[in-house]
Amino acid sequence: MSASTVRGRFNWTVVVPPLALLLLVATWTNHEHWAVLVAIAIALVAAVVSSVHHAEVVALRVGEPFGSLILAVAVTVIEVGLIVMLMVSGGQGASTYARDTVFAAMMITLNGIVGISLLVGATKHHLVSFNASGTGAALATVITLAGMTLVLPSFTESGHTREFSTAQLAFAAVVSLVLYVVFVLTQTGRHRDFFVPVSSDEYGRVTGLLDLDRDDRADPPTVRETWTSVGLLLVALVSVIGLAKMLSPTIEDGVASLGLPYTVVGVMIALVVLAPETISAVRNAARDRVQNSLNLGYGSAMASIGLTIPTIAVAMIWLDGNLELGLLPMQMVLLALTVVVSVLTVGQGRAKPLQGVVHLTLLAAFIFVSMVP
């Protein structure tokens, strides 16, 4: 996306986030009428597209991997707030909501965002190439975080099925936060070159780093436009989460009427919440910037654990009830398959459409068994 495109689309994207937020505030206490729900759904889609635009504006100014990092962290912080809010409200599935949402986010990012990015990029450009060293480091961090926080609770001897003891939860929270912070420092510091797009030959072999100065950043947005987009990005993301929350009762009623498990609600909400990152990743892949797409996918998975678990651990100080983080056996199988396939994909440093289809197949399997366990 060029800077001229940014400016050409700037007007409507300035209007959408405040209007979506205004609709959120105006209908927060009364949104049962079908016409209001339709308006909320339309505003939700518009806010998603707008948030993607403003994230790309910021990315044009600060460059990669900072642009991907900003969007991943912004979405995750607000997602954490939504999880805590729903846990406070209690109700069915409150003890497993954090686990189900985080696991759904992981499957969507590791298989959905990565899969569709590889498929779109490789279909359009024959082969896509990326830095296997940087992407492998990100994947290793995600695998460690998932194992420490989602798998380990099912095998501890704390006396509670799939639950950490207080000391174990504190340890997992500290480790998660430390790993995430160290990775961010690595990604944005002296090893930043491992996370920027690469150039390649006709066989997909990496030949060097992409000349970003010659590319889309030749005419970057002004400082004023950048800060405006930062503010509007936050407004749009708040609107997306809030509007999705208001639609969740309708989704819950639909899920219940179809006789589907309650975990499907978390999957559907996660799909909506991660829509901005998915769209941005696909756009980058179409422009042969699949490294940016992988930064978004793995960065979002990492943030979903590295920021959520510490926050939930602190929230459990005053929240009543249990916190069940351990995955069910079926979920562990899907996670194990995802880990194996991801390692094989990343290790090559290049991908064909087949790899994208394999990841999307795993996502489809996750969604299907969530509905038909």
C-alpha positions as CSV (number, residue, x, y, z in Angstrom):
1,M,0.0,0.0,0.0
2,S,1.5,3.3,-1.1
3,A,1.4,6.5,0.8
4,S,-0.9,8.0,-1.9
5,T,-3.3,5.2,-1.2
6,V,-3.2,6.1,2.4
7,R,-4.1,9.7,1.8
8,G,-6.8,8.8,-0.8
9,R,-8.7,6.7,1.7
10,F,-8.0,8.8,4.7
11,N,-11.4,10.7,4.9
12,W,-13.8,7.9,5.3
13,T,-11.5,6.0,7.7
14,V,-11.5,9.1,9.9
15,V,-15.3,9.1,10.2
16,V,-15.9,5.4,10.8
17,P,-14.1,4.8,14.1
18,P,-15.9,7.6,16.0
19,L,-19.2,6.7,14.5
20,A,-18.7,3.1,15.5
21,L,-17.8,4.1,19.0
22,L,-20.8,6.5,19.2
23,L,-23.1,3.6,18.2
24,L,-21.4,1.4,20.8
25,V,-22.1,3.9,23.6
26,A,-25.6,4.7,22.4
27,T,-26.8,1.1,22.1
28,W,-24.8,-0.5,25.0
29,T,-27.8,-0.9,27.3
30,N,-30.5,-1.5,24.7
31,H,-29.6,-3.4,21.5
32,E,-32.1,-6.2,21.3
33,H,-34.1,-4.9,18.3
34,W,-33.2,-6.6,15.0
35,A,-32.6,-3.2,13.2
36,V,-30.1,-2.2,15.9
37,L,-28.3,-5.6,15.6
38,V,-28.0,-5.1,11.8
39,A,-26.6,-1.6,12.4
40,I,-24.1,-3.0,14.9
41,A,-23.0,-5.7,12.4
42,I,-22.5,-3.2,9.7
43,A,-20.5,-0.9,12.0
44,L,-18.4,-3.8,13.1
45,V,-17.4,-4.7,9.6
46,A,-16.6,-1.0,8.8
47,A,-14.6,-0.7,12.0
48,V,-12.6,-3.8,11.1
49,V,-11.6,-2.5,7.7
50,S,-10.9,1.0,9.2
51,S,-8.6,-0.5,11.8
52,V,-6.6,-2.4,9.2
53,H,-6.1,0.8,7.2
54,H,-4.9,2.8,10.2
55,A,-2.5,0.0,11.2
56,E,-1.0,0.1,7.7
57,V,-0.6,3.9,8.0
58,V,1.4,3.4,11.2
59,A,3.4,0.6,9.6
60,L,4.3,2.8,6.7
61,R,5.7,5.4,9.1
62,V,7.6,3.2,11.6
63,G,8.4,0.3,9.3
64,E,8.5,-3.4,10.1
65,P,8.4,-5.2,12.3
66,F,7.0,-2.3,14.4
67,G,3.8,-2.0,12.4
68,S,2.9,-5.7,12.9
69,L,3.8,-5.5,16.6
70,I,1.6,-2.4,17.1
71,L,-1.5,-4.1,15.6
72,A,-0.9,-7.4,17.5
73,V,-0.4,-5.8,20.9
74,A,-3.4,-3.4,20.4
75,V,-5.8,-6.1,19.5
76,T,-4.5,-8.4,22.3
77,V,-4.7,-5.8,25.0
78,I,-8.4,-5.1,24.2
79,E,-9.0,-8.9,23.9
80,V,-7.7,-9.4,27.4
81,G,-10.1,-6.7,28.7
82,L,-13.0,-8.6,27.0
83,I,-11.9,-11.9,28.7
84,V,-11.7,-10.3,32.1
85,M,-15.0,-8.6,31.7
86,L,-16.8,-11.8,30.7
87,M,-15.1,-13.7,33.6
88,V,-16.4,-11.0,36.0
89,S,-19.9,-11.4,34.7
90,G,-19.7,-15.2,35.4
91,G,-22.2,-17.5,33.8
92,Q,-21.8,-20.7,31.8
93,G,-18.2,-21.5,30.9
94,A,-16.6,-18.7,32.9
95,S,-13.9,-20.9,34.3
96,T,-12.7,-22.1,30.9
97,Y,-13.4,-18.9,28.9
98,A,-9.7,-17.7,29.1
99,R,-8.5,-21.1,27.9
100,D,-11.0,-21.5,25.1
101,T,-10.4,-17.9,23.8
102,V,-6.6,-18.1,24.0
103,F,-6.6,-21.6,22.3
104,A,-9.0,-20.4,19.6
105,A,-6.8,-17.3,19.0
106,M,-3.7,-19.6,18.7
107,M,-5.4,-21.9,16.2
108,I,-6.7,-19.0,14.2
109,T,-3.4,-17.2,14.1
110,L,-1.1,-20.3,13.6
111,N,-3.3,-22.0,11.0
112,G,-5.7,-19.3,9.8
113,I,-3.6,-16.2,9.4
114,V,-0.5,-18.1,8.4
115,G,-2.4,-20.5,6.1
116,I,-4.3,-18.0,4.1
117,S,-1.3,-15.7,3.9
118,L,0.9,-18.5,2.4
119,L,-2.0,-19.6,0.1
120,V,-2.6,-16.1,-1.2
121,G,1.1,-15.1,-1.5
122,A,2.2,-18.4,-3.1
123,T,-0.7,-18.5,-5.5
124,K,0.0,-15.0,-6.7
125,H,3.8,-15.2,-6.7
126,H,4.4,-18.9,-7.3
127,L,6.6,-19.1,-4.2
128,V,6.9,-17.0,-1.1
129,S,10.1,-16.6,0.9
130,F,10.7,-15.5,4.5
131,N,13.5,-15.4,7.0
132,A,13.5,-18.9,8.6
133,S,15.7,-17.8,11.5
134,G,13.5,-15.0,12.7
135,T,10.3,-16.8,12.0
136,G,11.6,-19.9,13.7
137,A,12.5,-17.9,16.8
138,A,9.0,-16.6,16.9
139,L,7.5,-20.1,16.5
140,A,9.8,-21.5,19.2
141,T,8.6,-18.8,21.6
142,V,4.9,-19.5,20.8
143,I,5.4,-23.3,21.3
144,T,7.1,-22.7,24.7
145,L,4.4,-20.4,25.8
146,A,1.6,-22.7,24.8
147,G,3.2,-25.7,26.5
148,M,3.9,-23.8,29.7
149,T,0.4,-22.3,30.0
150,L,-2.0,-24.6,28.2
151,V,-0.6,-28.1,28.3
152,L,1.3,-28.3,31.6
153,P,-1.8,-27.6,33.8
154,S,-3.3,-30.9,32.6
155,F,-0.4,-32.8,34.1
156,T,0.5,-31.0,37.3
157,E,-0.3,-32.5,40.8
158,S,-2.0,-29.5,42.1
159,G,-5.1,-31.4,43.1
160,H,-7.4,-29.7,40.6
161,T,-8.1,-31.1,37.1
162,R,-6.5,-28.9,34.4
163,E,-5.8,-26.1,36.9
164,F,-2.7,-24.5,38.2
165,S,-2.1,-23.9,41.9
166,T,-1.6,-20.3,43.0
167,A,2.2,-20.7,43.0
168,Q,2.2,-22.5,39.6
169,L,-0.1,-19.8,38.1
170,A,2.2,-17.1,39.3
171,F,5.3,-18.8,37.8
172,A,3.5,-19.3,34.5
173,A,2.5,-15.7,34.4
174,V,6.0,-14.4,35.1
175,V,7.6,-16.8,32.6
176,S,5.0,-15.8,29.9
177,L,5.6,-12.1,30.4
178,V,9.4,-12.5,30.4
179,L,9.4,-14.5,27.3
180,Y,7.2,-12.1,25.5
181,V,9.2,-9.0,26.5
182,V,12.5,-10.7,25.5
183,F,11.1,-11.6,22.1
184,V,9.8,-8.1,21.5
185,L,13.3,-6.7,22.4
186,T,14.9,-9.1,20.1
187,Q,12.4,-8.3,17.3
188,T,12.8,-4.6,17.6
189,G,16.4,-4.3,18.6
190,R,19.7,-5.5,17.1
191,H,18.2,-8.5,15.5
192,R,15.4,-6.6,13.7
193,D,16.7,-7.7,10.3
194,F,15.6,-11.2,11.0
195,F,11.9,-10.0,10.9
196,V,11.8,-7.8,7.8
197,P,10.8,-9.0,4.3
198,V,13.4,-10.7,2.2
199,S,14.2,-10.7,-1.5
200,S,14.5,-14.1,-3.3
201,D,15.3,-15.7,-6.7
202,E,12.9,-17.6,-9.0
203,Y,13.4,-20.7,-6.8
204,G,12.4,-18.9,-3.6
205,R,15.9,-18.9,-2.2
206,V,16.6,-15.8,-0.1
207,T,19.0,-13.4,-1.7
208,G,18.9,-10.6,0.8
209,L,16.8,-8.1,2.7
210,L,14.1,-6.2,0.8
211,D,15.0,-2.6,0.0
212,L,12.3,-1.0,2.2
213,D,13.5,2.5,1.5
214,R,12.9,2.0,-2.2
215,D,9.6,0.4,-1.6
216,D,6.4,1.6,-0.1
217,R,8.0,4.0,2.3
218,A,9.3,6.4,-0.3
219,D,6.6,8.9,0.6
220,P,5.6,7.9,4.2
221,P,2.6,9.6,6.0
222,T,3.4,12.7,8.0
223,V,3.8,12.7,11.7
224,R,0.4,14.2,12.2
225,E,-1.3,11.6,10.0
226,T,0.6,8.9,11.9
227,W,-0.5,10.0,15.3
228,T,-4.1,10.5,14.0
229,S,-4.1,7.0,12.8
230,V,-2.7,5.7,16.1
231,G,-5.6,7.3,17.9
232,L,-8.2,6.2,15.4
233,L,-6.7,2.7,15.4
234,L,-7.3,2.4,19.2
235,V,-10.9,3.8,18.8
236,A,-11.6,1.3,16.0
237,L,-10.3,-1.6,18.0
238,V,-12.3,-0.6,21.1
239,S,-15.4,-0.4,18.8
240,V,-14.7,-3.8,17.3
241,I,-14.4,-5.5,20.7
242,G,-17.4,-3.7,22.1
243,L,-19.6,-4.3,19.1
244,A,-18.6,-8.0,19.1
245,K,-19.4,-8.2,22.7
246,M,-22.9,-6.8,22.1
247,L,-23.5,-9.3,19.3
248,S,-22.3,-12.2,21.5
249,P,-25.7,-12.8,23.1
250,T,-27.2,-13.2,19.7
251,I,-24.4,-15.5,18.8
252,E,-24.9,-17.5,22.0
253,D,-28.6,-17.8,21.4
254,G,-27.9,-19.1,17.8
255,V,-25.3,-21.5,19.1
256,A,-27.7,-22.8,21.8
257,S,-30.6,-23.2,19.4
258,L,-28.4,-25.3,17.1
259,G,-27.3,-27.4,20.0
260,L,-23.6,-26.6,19.7
261,P,-21.1,-26.5,22.6
262,Y,-20.6,-23.2,24.4
263,T,-16.9,-23.2,23.3
264,V,-18.1,-22.3,19.8
265,V,-19.0,-18.8,21.1
266,G,-15.4,-18.2,22.0
267,V,-14.3,-19.4,18.6
268,M,-16.7,-17.0,16.8
269,I,-15.7,-14.0,18.9
270,A,-12.0,-14.8,18.3
271,L,-12.7,-14.9,14.6
272,V,-14.2,-11.4,14.8
273,V,-11.5,-10.0,17.1
274,L,-8.7,-11.3,14.8
275,A,-10.3,-10.1,11.6
276,P,-8.2,-6.9,11.4
277,E,-4.9,-8.8,11.6
278,T,-6.2,-11.4,9.2
279,I,-7.0,-8.8,6.5
280,S,-3.7,-7.0,7.0
281,A,-1.8,-10.2,6.7
282,V,-3.6,-11.2,3.5
283,R,-2.8,-7.7,2.0
284,N,0.8,-8.1,2.9
285,A,0.9,-11.6,1.4
286,A,-0.6,-10.3,-1.8
287,R,2.1,-7.7,-2.1
288,D,4.8,-10.5,-1.6
289,R,5.5,-9.4,2.0
290,V,4.7,-12.7,3.6
291,Q,7.3,-12.0,6.3
292,N,5.0,-9.3,7.6
293,S,2.1,-11.7,7.5
294,L,4.0,-14.2,9.6
295,N,5.1,-11.5,12.0
296,L,1.4,-10.8,12.5
297,G,0.4,-14.4,12.9
298,Y,3.0,-15.5,15.3
299,G,3.1,-12.2,17.1
300,S,-0.6,-12.3,17.7
301,A,-0.4,-15.9,19.0
302,M,2.5,-14.9,21.3
303,A,0.7,-11.8,22.6
304,S,-2.5,-13.8,23.2
305,I,-0.6,-15.8,25.8
306,G,2.2,-13.5,26.9
307,L,-0.2,-10.7,27.8
308,T,-3.4,-12.7,28.7
309,I,-2.0,-15.1,31.2
310,P,-0.2,-12.5,33.4
311,T,-3.3,-10.3,33.4
312,I,-5.7,-13.1,34.2
313,A,-3.3,-14.3,37.0
314,V,-3.5,-10.8,38.6
315,A,-7.3,-10.6,38.0
316,M,-7.7,-14.0,39.9
317,I,-6.7,-12.2,43.1
318,W,-10.1,-10.6,43.3
319,L,-12.2,-12.9,40.9
320,D,-14.2,-15.7,42.4
321,G,-14.3,-19.2,40.9
322,N,-11.8,-21.4,39.2
323,L,-9.4,-20.9,36.3
324,E,-9.1,-23.9,34.1
325,L,-6.2,-23.5,31.6
326,G,-5.4,-27.1,30.8
327,L,-6.4,-28.2,27.3
328,L,-8.6,-31.2,26.7
329,P,-7.1,-34.2,24.9
330,M,-8.7,-33.4,21.6
331,Q,-7.3,-29.8,21.8
332,M,-3.8,-31.2,22.6
333,V,-3.9,-33.3,19.5
334,L,-4.8,-30.3,17.4
335,L,-2.0,-28.3,19.0
336,A,0.5,-31.1,18.5
337,L,-0.4,-31.3,14.8
338,T,-0.2,-27.5,14.4
339,V,3.3,-27.5,16.0
340,V,4.6,-30.3,13.7
341,V,3.2,-28.7,10.6
342,S,4.4,-25.2,11.6
343,V,8.0,-26.4,12.2
344,L,8.0,-28.1,8.8
345,T,6.7,-25.0,7.1
346,V,9.0,-22.5,8.8
347,G,12.1,-24.6,8.5
348,Q,12.2,-24.3,4.7
349,G,12.1,-20.6,4.6
350,R,9.8,-20.7,1.5
351,A,6.4,-22.1,0.8
352,K,4.1,-23.2,-1.9
353,P,0.3,-23.0,-1.9
354,L,0.2,-26.6,-0.5
355,Q,1.5,-25.4,2.9
356,G,-1.2,-22.8,3.1
357,V,-3.9,-25.4,2.3
358,V,-2.4,-27.8,5.0
359,H,-2.6,-25.1,7.7
360,L,-6.2,-24.1,6.6
361,T,-7.2,-27.8,6.8
362,L,-6.1,-27.8,10.5
363,L,-8.1,-24.7,11.1
364,A,-11.2,-26.2,9.5
365,A,-10.7,-29.4,11.6
366,F,-10.5,-27.2,14.8
367,I,-13.7,-25.3,13.9
368,F,-15.5,-28.6,13.0
369,V,-14.5,-30.5,16.2
370,S,-15.4,-27.4,18.2
371,M,-18.9,-27.7,16.8
372,V,-19.0,-31.5,16.8
373,P,-16.7,-32.7,19.6
